[in-house]
Amino acid sequence: MDKQQKLRLDKYLADMQIGTRSQIKDMVRKGRVMVDGVVVKSSDIKVLPGVDDIVVDGQQVGYVGKEYYMLNKPQGVVSATEDSSCKTVLDCITDKQRKDLFPVGRLDKDTEGLLLITNDGELAHELLSPKKHVEKCYYARINGSINSAMVDELEKGVDLGDFVSLPAKVEVLSSSDAESEVRIVIVEGKFHQVKRMFESVGRTVIFLKRLSMGSLLLDESLLPGEYRKLTEAEIMTLKNR
Ligand code: URA
């Protein structure tokens, strides 16, 4: 439970998805809401999350301010908060408490791996701001071989038409005429960036998985589609980067 500044009772309860503001007003009017053991008469009183005891219909309602989840995004799921036809990354977080969560950046529908899902706008801004050059590491399987000239080009930066990529780090894990495996670290997050970088050296990405973002590493015990809360240490390290 987060300790924070005072909040209006209706916002507190709406944040915890107890109802809409007007439903909450109605609950209060009907005497269903107690604060510190006293039935309240108005939904616009201020309460202190983590300190005041809020009870609705006899059930205590704790407050969660910020939530942080690490999702191993599976293929076939879109990095959006809602979508009319496709499952979204938010649909994967089945026990979320806040309704204002969003993914920090986007992975393509066919990309797997690390996606941070939170409602911490400040942290998201820090991680996504182009000026901050936050490193993102990907594992990629590529059709065909990768030679050192290609690695040099990718590492120097390639012209993708609308922009030239900033220097990347590339580690070739294996390479054969049929297929190669690489780890690539980039500091930008442009649309289809990794795929476009490999296309510019004549190769196609056939599988892509994000392994890390800044200090946050994908927990390899998470299968695609699984998620967990970030630890306090992971949150602190991300914030103090
Ligand atoms: N680069 C891509 O091409 N796709 C992603 O999903 C992420 C980075």
Boltz pocket constraint, residues with backbone or C-beta under 6 A from the ligand:
constraints:
  - pocket:
      binder: B
      contacts: [[A, 106], [A, 107], [A, 108], [A, 109], [A, 111], [A, 190], [A, 191], [A, 192], [A, 193], [A, 194], [A, 195], [A, 196], [A, 208]]
      max_distance: 6.0
